[in-house]
Amino acid sequence: MIHRLRTPEAVQLYLNRLPYNTERGGETLRSFRQVVRHGTAHCLEAALFAACILEQHGDPPLVLTFESVDGLDHVIFIYRRRGRWGSVARSRDPGLHGRKPVFRTLRALAMSYFDAYIDPTGCLEGFAPFDLRELGRYDWRFSRKNMWAVERALIDVPHHRIKVPRRRVARMRVRYMAYREKYGKKPLFYRGRQTWKGIPTEFL
């Protein structure tokens, strides 16, 4: 599998086909090995899965962690191509998956997720890159156990604050709620969709 999934696009497609891990049997934080075994992944598991595979093809194992006002944070794998940032991600929301490598800065990449993160309670308030190699000999790649040390490290890393006019947040929240009420599903009306990688068919 590691040999076959050689690009961020291939990894994103693989993750899009996996069911999202809703942790019905209790919270999990699985390594690449365990994601393959169980055939499901939530956002952090997907980021670790991508980091483990793409590290073998020359990308450093970098992730970007987002903080939300409601405590429902998000983590994505990040990489660079020709000096531009892109990402690989899995989510329960259509707008929080991967991005094409077109962003000059990590802040610009983070802000591409801002509108799509807004729902009745959620809104981005910070982001931070993290190099998984800083975990030293901790086995985040193939461990058979839940890796809570990874979660703690991402919580503790200092985050860059995001300040956005409250009117923008309020306007997007009203629009989101109206769409959900009318159509009974999560919206895809966001600007910048041309920068998105493919999303799971469940959202189409």
ZADO-1210 file (C-alpha; in nm, 4 decimals, padded with zeros to 6 digits):
<atoms>
<atom x="00.0000" y="00.0000" z="00.0000" code="MET" pos="1"/>
<atom x="00.2762" y="00.2468" z="00.0904" code="ILE" pos="2"/>
<atom x="00.4429" y="00.1774" z="-00.2439" code="HIS" pos="3"/>
<atom x="00.1144" y="00.2246" z="-00.4332" code="ARG" pos="4"/>
<atom x="00.0012" y="00.5488" z="-00.2691" code="LEU" pos="5"/>
<atom x="00.2872" y="00.7659" z="-00.3905" code="ARG" pos="6"/>
<atom x="00.1211" y="01.1100" z="-00.4070" code="THR" pos="7"/>
<atom x="-00.0993" y="01.3286" z="-00.1849" code="PRO" pos="8"/>
<atom x="-00.3758" y="01.2919" z="-00.4433" code="GLU" pos="9"/>
<atom x="-00.3636" y="00.9116" z="-00.4232" code="ALA" pos="10"/>
<atom x="-00.3686" y="00.9201" z="-00.0429" code="VAL" pos="11"/>
<atom x="-00.6615" y="01.1636" z="-00.0442" code="GLN" pos="12"/>
<atom x="-00.8580" y="00.9379" z="-00.2781" code="LEU" pos="13"/>
<atom x="-00.7911" y="00.6379" z="-00.0543" code="TYR" pos="14"/>
<atom x="-00.9060" y="00.8252" z="00.2566" code="LEU" pos="15"/>
<atom x="-01.2168" y="00.9542" z="00.0787" code="ASN" pos="16"/>
<atom x="-01.3226" y="00.5935" z="00.0267" code="ARG" pos="17"/>
<atom x="-01.2850" y="00.5019" z="00.3945" code="LEU" pos="18"/>
<atom x="-01.5838" y="00.5342" z="00.6280" code="PRO" pos="19"/>
<atom x="-01.5356" y="00.8102" z="00.8824" code="TYR" pos="20"/>
<atom x="-01.4448" y="00.6733" z="01.2274" code="ASN" pos="21"/>
<atom x="-01.7297" y="00.7861" z="01.4543" code="THR" pos="22"/>
<atom x="-01.5698" y="00.6086" z="01.7533" code="GLU" pos="23"/>
<atom x="-01.8910" y="00.4315" z="01.8516" code="ARG" pos="24"/>
<atom x="-01.6997" y="00.1821" z="02.0660" code="GLY" pos="25"/>
<atom x="-01.5076" y="00.4557" z="02.2480" code="GLY" pos="26"/>
<atom x="-01.2459" y="00.7133" z="02.1546" code="GLU" pos="27"/>
<atom x="-00.9566" y="00.6005" z="01.9384" code="THR" pos="28"/>
<atom x="-00.6328" y="00.7418" z="01.8034" code="LEU" pos="29"/>
<atom x="-00.4979" y="00.4847" z="01.5615" code="ARG" pos="30"/>
<atom x="-00.1731" y="00.4585" z="01.3710" code="SER" pos="31"/>
<atom x="-00.1341" y="00.3817" z="01.0015" code="PHE" pos="32"/>
<atom x="-00.1240" y="00.0108" z="01.0849" code="ARG" pos="33"/>
<atom x="-00.4515" y="00.0249" z="01.2772" code="GLN" pos="34"/>
<atom x="-00.6294" y="00.2417" z="01.0197" code="VAL" pos="35"/>
<atom x="-00.5538" y="-00.0237" z="00.7587" code="VAL" pos="36"/>
<atom x="-00.6666" y="-00.2982" z="00.9947" code="ARG" pos="37"/>
<atom x="-00.9972" y="-00.1350" z="01.0888" code="HIS" pos="38"/>
<atom x="-01.0680" y="00.0313" z="00.7535" code="GLY" pos="39"/>
<atom x="-01.1867" y="00.3597" z="00.9021" code="THR" pos="40"/>
<atom x="-01.0326" y="00.6892" z="01.0154" code="ALA" pos="41"/>
<atom x="-01.1221" y="01.0181" z="01.1803" code="HIS" pos="42"/>
<atom x="-00.9387" y="01.3420" z="01.1027" code="CYS" pos="43"/>
<atom x="-00.6277" y="01.2932" z="01.3178" code="LEU" pos="44"/>
<atom x="-00.5979" y="00.9273" z="01.2234" code="GLU" pos="45"/>
<atom x="-00.6201" y="01.0276" z="00.8572" code="ALA" pos="46"/>
<atom x="-00.3490" y="01.2919" z="00.9035" code="ALA" pos="47"/>
<atom x="-00.1176" y="01.0370" z="01.0682" code="LEU" pos="48"/>
<atom x="-00.1977" y="00.7846" z="00.7951" code="PHE" pos="49"/>
<atom x="-00.1028" y="01.0373" z="00.5264" code="ALA" pos="50"/>
<atom x="00.2122" y="01.1430" z="00.7128" code="ALA" pos="51"/>
<atom x="00.3309" y="00.7843" z="00.7496" code="CYS" pos="52"/>
<atom x="00.2833" y="00.7053" z="00.3798" code="ILE" pos="53"/>
<atom x="00.4079" y="01.0279" z="00.2247" code="LEU" pos="54"/>
<atom x="00.7121" y="01.0415" z="00.4524" code="GLU" pos="55"/>
<atom x="00.8277" y="00.7314" z="00.2667" code="GLN" pos="56"/>
<atom x="00.8028" y="00.9250" z="-00.0600" code="HIS" pos="57"/>
<atom x="01.0051" y="01.2238" z="00.0571" code="GLY" pos="58"/>
<atom x="00.7588" y="01.4532" z="00.2367" code="ASP" pos="59"/>
<atom x="00.8329" y="01.5516" z="00.5969" code="PRO" pos="60"/>
<atom x="00.5651" y="01.4298" z="00.8422" code="PRO" pos="61"/>
<atom x="00.3977" y="01.7655" z="00.9036" code="LEU" pos="62"/>
<atom x="00.0462" y="01.8287" z="01.0269" code="VAL" pos="63"/>
<atom x="-00.1575" y="02.1426" z="01.0827" code="LEU" pos="64"/>
<atom x="-00.3849" y="02.1532" z="01.3843" code="THR" pos="65"/>
<atom x="-00.6870" y="02.3835" z="01.4069" code="PHE" pos="66"/>
<atom x="-00.8518" y="02.5094" z="01.7249" code="GLU" pos="67"/>
<atom x="-01.2253" y="02.5824" z="01.7242" code="SER" pos="68"/>
<atom x="-01.4275" y="02.7934" z="01.9672" code="VAL" pos="69"/>
<atom x="-01.6413" y="02.4888" z="02.0509" code="ASP" pos="70"/>
<atom x="-01.3449" y="02.2606" z="02.1234" code="GLY" pos="71"/>
<atom x="-01.4067" y="02.0417" z="01.8159" code="LEU" pos="72"/>
<atom x="-01.0614" y="02.0720" z="01.6649" code="ASP" pos="73"/>
<atom x="-00.9357" y="01.9430" z="01.3288" code="HIS" pos="74"/>
<atom x="-00.5998" y="01.8106" z="01.2060" code="VAL" pos="75"/>
<atom x="-00.4713" y="01.7808" z="00.8492" code="ILE" pos="76"/>
<atom x="-00.1525" y="01.6574" z="00.6839" code="PHE" pos="77"/>
<atom x="00.0364" y="01.9353" z="00.5029" code="ILE" pos="78"/>
<atom x="00.2993" y="01.9298" z="00.2275" code="TYR" pos="79"/>
<atom x="00.4696" y="02.1592" z="-00.0232" code="ARG" pos="80"/>
<atom x="00.5015" y="02.1479" z="-00.3995" code="ARG" pos="81"/>
<atom x="00.7001" y="02.4168" z="-00.5830" code="ARG" pos="82"/>
<atom x="00.6925" y="02.6331" z="-00.2722" code="GLY" pos="83"/>
<atom x="00.3143" y="02.6159" z="-00.2251" code="ARG" pos="84"/>
<atom x="00.1245" y="02.4462" z="00.0550" code="TRP" pos="85"/>
<atom x="-00.1417" y="02.1796" z="00.0125" code="GLY" pos="86"/>
<atom x="-00.3103" y="01.9286" z="00.2412" code="SER" pos="87"/>
<atom x="-00.4631" y="01.5843" z="00.2805" code="VAL" pos="88"/>
<atom x="-00.7535" y="01.5426" z="00.5232" code="ALA" pos="89"/>
<atom x="-01.0646" y="01.3475" z="00.6201" code="ARG" pos="90"/>
<atom x="-01.3670" y="01.4980" z="00.7936" code="SER" pos="91"/>
<atom x="-01.7379" y="01.4658" z="00.8679" code="ARG" pos="92"/>
<atom x="-01.7804" y="01.7994" z="00.6883" code="ASP" pos="93"/>
<atom x="-01.7410" y="01.8345" z="00.3103" code="PRO" pos="94"/>
<atom x="-01.5356" y="02.1545" z="00.3228" code="GLY" pos="95"/>
<atom x="-01.2659" y="02.0267" z="00.5585" code="LEU" pos="96"/>
<atom x="-01.0929" y="01.7772" z="00.3304" code="HIS" pos="97"/>
<atom x="-00.7707" y="01.8235" z="00.1332" code="GLY" pos="98"/>
<atom x="-00.6507" y="02.1274" z="-00.0581" code="ARG" pos="99"/>
<atom x="-00.4442" y="02.1553" z="-00.3738" code="LYS" pos="100"/>
<atom x="-00.0876" y="02.2882" z="-00.3282" code="PRO" pos="101"/>
<atom x="-00.1612" y="02.6482" z="-00.4272" code="VAL" pos="102"/>
<atom x="-00.1208" y="02.8415" z="-00.1000" code="PHE" pos="103"/>
<atom x="00.1805" y="03.0658" z="-00.0445" code="ARG" pos="104"/>
<atom x="00.1623" y="03.0541" z="00.3363" code="THR" pos="105"/>
<atom x="00.0244" y="02.8268" z="00.6053" code="LEU" pos="106"/>
<atom x="-00.2035" y="03.1081" z="00.7151" code="ARG" pos="107"/>
<atom x="-00.3529" y="03.1237" z="00.3664" code="ALA" pos="108"/>
<atom x="-00.4022" y="02.7464" z="00.3728" code="LEU" pos="109"/>
<atom x="-00.5653" y="02.7681" z="00.7168" code="ALA" pos="110"/>
<atom x="-00.7963" y="03.0484" z="00.6055" code="MET" pos="111"/>
<atom x="-00.9173" y="02.8346" z="00.3142" code="SER" pos="112"/>
<atom x="-01.0893" y="02.6258" z="00.5825" code="TYR" pos="113"/>
<atom x="-01.2397" y="02.9166" z="00.7744" code="PHE" pos="114"/>
<atom x="-01.5842" y="02.9539" z="00.6159" code="ASP" pos="115"/>
<atom x="-01.6361" y="02.5790" z="00.5804" code="ALA" pos="116"/>
<atom x="-01.5604" y="02.5331" z="00.9508" code="TYR" pos="117"/>
<atom x="-01.8522" y="02.7519" z="01.0597" code="ILE" pos="118"/>
<atom x="-02.1622" y="02.5692" z="01.1811" code="ASP" pos="119"/>
<atom x="-02.4022" y="02.6381" z="01.4724" code="PRO" pos="120"/>
<atom x="-02.1143" y="02.6141" z="01.7254" code="THR" pos="121"/>
<atom x="-01.7857" y="02.5865" z="01.5344" code="GLY" pos="122"/>
<atom x="-01.5462" y="02.8591" z="01.4204" code="CYS" pos="123"/>
<atom x="-01.1692" y="02.8539" z="01.3751" code="LEU" pos="124"/>
<atom x="-00.9735" y="03.0590" z="01.6251" code="GLU" pos="125"/>
<atom x="-00.6189" y="02.9293" z="01.5801" code="GLY" pos="126"/>
<atom x="-00.3817" y="02.7075" z="01.3818" code="PHE" pos="127"/>
<atom x="-00.0370" y="02.5583" z="01.4333" code="ALA" pos="128"/>
<atom x="00.2015" y="02.3413" z="01.2299" code="PRO" pos="129"/>
<atom x="00.3628" y="02.0449" z="01.4019" code="PHE" pos="130"/>
<atom x="00.6465" y="01.8198" z="01.2886" code="ASP" pos="131"/>
<atom x="00.5735" y="01.4666" z="01.4081" code="LEU" pos="132"/>
<atom x="00.9480" y="01.3997" z="01.4230" code="ARG" pos="133"/>
<atom x="00.9477" y="01.6122" z="01.7382" code="GLU" pos="134"/>
<atom x="00.7891" y="01.3138" z="01.9106" code="LEU" pos="135"/>
<atom x="01.1275" y="01.1426" z="01.8926" code="GLY" pos="136"/>
<atom x="01.1148" y="00.7643" z="01.9219" code="ARG" pos="137"/>
<atom x="00.7437" y="00.7603" z="02.0022" code="TYR" pos="138"/>
<atom x="00.5826" y="00.5147" z="01.7592" code="ASP" pos="139"/>
<atom x="00.3075" y="00.7189" z="01.5931" code="TRP" pos="140"/>
<atom x="00.3502" y="00.5316" z="01.2657" code="ARG" pos="141"/>
<atom x="00.2786" y="00.1668" z="01.3523" code="PHE" pos="142"/>
<atom x="00.1697" y="00.1456" z="01.7161" code="SER" pos="143"/>
<atom x="-00.1012" y="-00.1070" z="01.7992" code="ARG" pos="144"/>
<atom x="-00.2181" y="00.1107" z="02.0889" code="LYS" pos="145"/>
<atom x="-00.4074" y="00.4404" z="02.1002" code="ASN" pos="146"/>
<atom x="-00.1544" y="00.7233" z="02.0754" code="MET" pos="147"/>
<atom x="-00.2813" y="00.9838" z="02.3198" code="TRP" pos="148"/>
<atom x="00.0643" y="01.1427" z="02.3416" code="ALA" pos="149"/>
<atom x="00.0136" y="01.2728" z="01.9864" code="VAL" pos="150"/>
<atom x="-00.3126" y="01.4394" z="02.0855" code="GLU" pos="151"/>
<atom x="-00.1526" y="01.5988" z="02.3925" code="ARG" pos="152"/>
<atom x="00.1381" y="01.7315" z="02.1855" code="ALA" pos="153"/>
<atom x="-00.0989" y="01.8960" z="01.9372" code="LEU" pos="154"/>
<atom x="-00.3024" y="02.0543" z="02.2152" code="ILE" pos="155"/>
<atom x="00.0101" y="02.1948" z="02.3794" code="ASP" pos="156"/>
<atom x="00.1739" y="02.3460" z="02.0692" code="VAL" pos="157"/>
<atom x="00.1332" y="02.7280" z="02.0582" code="PRO" pos="158"/>
<atom x="-00.1310" y="02.8307" z="01.8047" code="HIS" pos="159"/>
<atom x="-00.1415" y="03.1394" z="01.5829" code="HIS" pos="160"/>
<atom x="-00.4603" y="03.3337" z="01.6540" code="ARG" pos="161"/>
<atom x="-00.7166" y="03.4015" z="01.3809" code="ILE" pos="162"/>
<atom x="-00.9128" y="03.7255" z="01.4031" code="LYS" pos="163"/>
<atom x="-01.2091" y="03.7644" z="01.1702" code="VAL" pos="164"/>
<atom x="-01.4968" y="04.0182" z="01.1820" code="PRO" pos="165"/>
<atom x="-01.7854" y="03.8827" z="01.3873" code="ARG" pos="166"/>
<atom x="-02.0291" y="03.9912" z="01.1161" code="ARG" pos="167"/>
<atom x="-01.8682" y="03.7505" z="00.8719" code="ARG" pos="168"/>
<atom x="-01.9039" y="03.4634" z="01.1176" code="VAL" pos="169"/>
<atom x="-02.2649" y="03.5537" z="01.1986" code="ALA" pos="170"/>
<atom x="-02.3529" y="03.5838" z="00.8292" code="ARG" pos="171"/>
<atom x="-02.2005" y="03.2452" z="00.7436" code="MET" pos="172"/>
<atom x="-02.3688" y="03.0811" z="01.0427" code="ARG" pos="173"/>
<atom x="-02.7128" y="03.2077" z="00.9379" code="VAL" pos="174"/>
<atom x="-02.6524" y="03.0914" z="00.5824" code="ARG" pos="175"/>
<atom x="-02.5340" y="02.7498" z="00.7023" code="TYR" pos="176"/>
<atom x="-02.8344" y="02.6936" z="00.9264" code="MET" pos="177"/>
<atom x="-03.0805" y="02.8058" z="00.6598" code="ALA" pos="178"/>
<atom x="-02.9272" y="02.5633" z="00.4093" code="TYR" pos="179"/>
<atom x="-02.9389" y="02.2720" z="00.6533" code="ARG" pos="180"/>
<atom x="-03.3006" y="02.3454" z="00.7359" code="GLU" pos="181"/>
<atom x="-03.4022" y="02.3702" z="00.3714" code="LYS" pos="182"/>
<atom x="-03.2047" y="02.0817" z="00.2219" code="TYR" pos="183"/>
<atom x="-03.1289" y="01.8564" z="00.5183" code="GLY" pos="184"/>
<atom x="-02.7594" y="01.8250" z="00.4357" code="LYS" pos="185"/>
<atom x="-02.4313" y="02.0118" z="00.4799" code="LYS" pos="186"/>
<atom x="-02.3604" y="02.2859" z="00.2242" code="PRO" pos="187"/>
<atom x="-02.1085" y="02.3075" z="-00.0577" code="LEU" pos="188"/>
<atom x="-02.1628" y="02.6759" z="-00.1375" code="PHE" pos="189"/>
<atom x="-01.8209" y="02.8010" z="-00.0256" code="TYR" pos="190"/>
<atom x="-01.5856" y="03.0250" z="-00.2181" code="ARG" pos="191"/>
<atom x="-01.2541" y="02.8754" z="-00.3258" code="GLY" pos="192"/>
<atom x="-01.3849" y="02.5296" z="-00.4084" code="ARG" pos="193"/>
<atom x="-01.1458" y="02.5223" z="-00.7043" code="GLN" pos="194"/>
<atom x="-00.8653" y="02.4730" z="-00.4494" code="THR" pos="195"/>
<atom x="-01.0286" y="02.1672" z="-00.2946" code="TRP" pos="196"/>
<atom x="-00.9125" y="01.8160" z="-00.3685" code="LYS" pos="197"/>
<atom x="-01.1873" y="01.5642" z="-00.4382" code="GLY" pos="198"/>
<atom x="-01.4314" y="01.4986" z="-00.1544" code="ILE" pos="199"/>
<atom x="-01.6042" y="01.1724" z="-00.0532" code="PRO" pos="200"/>
<atom x="-01.9050" y="01.0786" z="-00.2648" code="THR" pos="201"/>
<atom x="-02.1242" y="01.0823" z="00.0476" code="GLU" pos="202"/>
<atom x="-02.1274" y="01.4625" z="00.0238" code="PHE" pos="203"/>
<atom x="-02.2124" y="01.4841" z="-00.3472" code="LEU" pos="204"/>
</atoms>
